[in-house]
Structures are given as structure tokens and as C-alpha cells.
Amino acid sequence: MTPGARAQAAILCLDAIEGGTPAEKVLTNWARGARYAGSRDRAAVRDLVFDILRRWWSVAIRGGGTTGRARMIGYLREIGGLEGVFDVDPYGPGPLTDVEQAGGRRPEGREALDWPEWLWPELDRSLGPEAEPVARAMRDRAPVFLRANPLKTNRDAAIEQLAAEGITARAHPLSPTAIEVIDRTRAIPGSHAFHQGLIEIQDAASQAVIDRLPPVTGLRVLDFCAGGGGKTLALAAHRPARLHAHDKFRDRMKDLLTRATRAGAGVKVVNTPDPCGYDLVLADAPCSGSGAWRRQPHGKISMNDSGLEALLKRQDEVLSASACYVAPGGYLAYATCSIFDAENGDRVAAFLESHPEFRLIDAHRFTPLDGGDGFYIAILQLSP
């Protein structure tokens, strides 16, 4: 595909997203219908769509409209890439009109930060002076991180193995197991290091969340909202224990045991956690994902007030439900990939008010300014 053809494909996808269809579904449908597009073309179109989603409002201002075409014009103006895209290519978007040539303007103030205006007060309340730098960071692609698997290797050896396969990577300070991939990120899933379980794809801040959990070597641990199992496997690697994984929606864990086998990790998937209790329960609750909006930018444009309120209610339910499985003297760790106080400290405060038998012993928030995604972790202890 030519640059113009790729841009036109992205424009059609952006129009479908503007119409309310989730970005992943739009891209999947396009790829299924575009049998002429090779893997590089599909990746290029996806990158264009996601880059524009991250800058959804500012590129509309630069392009002079909210259509996919206008947003593409605005994005290419911002990066200096208009030349050769809007030309006479029969598969491209066609030349710019006089109105398009003259339209658009440079975003001013918070317009240039690409943050939902209705959510700005919450971001400002949560982050204070870091609000603008974080919003600005969310406009760019997130780094790709790996977790070295201590059950099979160490970080230096994993980096050497990746280098032998032509993948450049380096250690990242956010966690002792964190590796930042510098180039050839798309080669990771096909690498020997990945298939041998030496590495897992996991954000550096997500790894740092596990690093902050209390040591419970040899004791009983429950990952209450295990999902795909990224944190489950990190727990298994760092804290040898009798580890149970549970999720209300069991299908989310369908690949967990395969991943655990590859990693050499001992994990038991349970439908019903042990009522006798666990020494550590991790509740990685459903959330807005605001800390990871660089990776999933559609969340930034689709989140609304009612959706956020529903999440807050669900988080309260998860905290209360998971607390029932903490043994006396044990720990409850509440985590989200959100940067909002409403989903983090506020939820912990509400929980402690109704559960005085717990006490808060640690809380920490990571933001993209630390290098990884935004995450929150609070550790509470149940009275003996």
C-alpha cells in the first residue's frame, strides 16, 4: 500500500470510531476485509489510527473538522507529513481542497493536551502540578516493556538473549525485572526468549506494583481478579507460594495455565477461593484504564460520567468481596491501572470506613512520568 492508501484506510477507520464503534473492532473488521494489505500495511494503518486517537481533539482543531479526513490532515500537519499523502493517488484520500488548505488552527492551552474536558477537574485533583505533564505524555506512544522471568533467567541474561535475536533492549529502573525494548518490538512474540518463557510482555509499572507487595514466601496467595494473568505470573516468579488465580469471568483466564507452563510457574485456577483465607489477596480491580490510555487511547474518548460511576461501584464491590478471603493478620492489596483518586485513594478510604478491622500500611501511585503506565497500589492489613 502507498502512504496515501494507508492514510485512506485509517480515515475510514476513524470515521467508524467517530460513529461509536470500538477501535479494536473497527481495525479487526478492516483487516479482515483488506486481504490485499500485508502485515506491514496493517501495522502502519493501526499505528496511524492509534496515533490520532491519542491526539483526538487537537488534530481535529488543526484539521478544521471532526471527520476522519480532517483529523488525518491535522495529524499530518502536526508531524510535518502532508507531502505525498493528499495527492492524485487513486487509492488515497485525494488532493486537499482550497477550504482544507485554509482551514484549521493551532490548538491553544489545554486544547493541546488532548484530555477530555469533563475529566480535567479529576485529573487536576488527583495529580496537581503533574496533571499537565501527564496529559501531555498521554499523547505519545508508550514504551514496550518486558519482564525477565526469575524462574528461568535474570534480566542481564534475558537482554543478551534478545540481542542475539536482533532485538535491542535495556534495563529499566522502575523494577529489577523490567526491560525496555528499543527496536523490533513486533519480533517479541516470535522470539526464542518469549517461547522459552524467559520473558513476558508486561509494563514496568505493573511489575513495580508486584515489587511493593509484602513478602509471603511459602504462604497462601490469591489473585482475585486474575484476568489474563500477568500479575499472577509475576507473583509466582517473585514470591514462591501456594498461588490461586480467580476471576469472575473465567474466560479471561483461558490462556493462564498455558502461560504458566511456559514460564515454569506453579498456579492453580480456582472457581471458588478457599474460604479459610489467604495470607495475601491481590484485587486488581476493573477500572477506567486511565493510566494506560497511551496504549488503549479509545478509552480516553469513550469514557463518560455514567461509565465512571459504574466502575466506582464495581471497585467497592471487588474490595468488599476480596476482603472476605483475607486470613487474620493477612494482607489485602488493592490495585488499579488508573491515575484518578476517585478510583484509588477514595475507594480505599470508603472501604476502611466500613471495614475498621483493616488498616492501611502502604499506598503508592505510578504515573507515565515514572516511565511506565499509571498504576496505583494500596496494601491493607487485617487485624490478627
Secondary structure, DSSP 8 states (H G I E B T S, - for coil): --HHHHHHHHHHHHHHHHTT--HHHHHHHHHHH-TT--HHHHHHHHHHHHHHHHTHHHHHHHHTSSSHHHHHHHHHHHHT--TTTSSS-TTS-----HHHHH------GGGGGT--GGGHHHHHHHHGGGHHHHHHHTTS---EEEEE-TTT--HHHHHHHHHHTT--EEE-TTSTTEEEE-S-GGGGGGSHHHHTTSEEE--HHHHHHHHTS---TTSEEEETT-TT-HHHHHHHHHS-SEEEE--SSGGGGTTHHHHHHHHT---EE-SS--TT-EEEEEEE-----GGGTTT-THHHHH--HHHHHHHHHHHHHHHHHHHTTEEEEEEEEEEES---GGGTHHHHHHHHHH-TTEEEEEEEEE-GGGSS--EEEEEEEE--
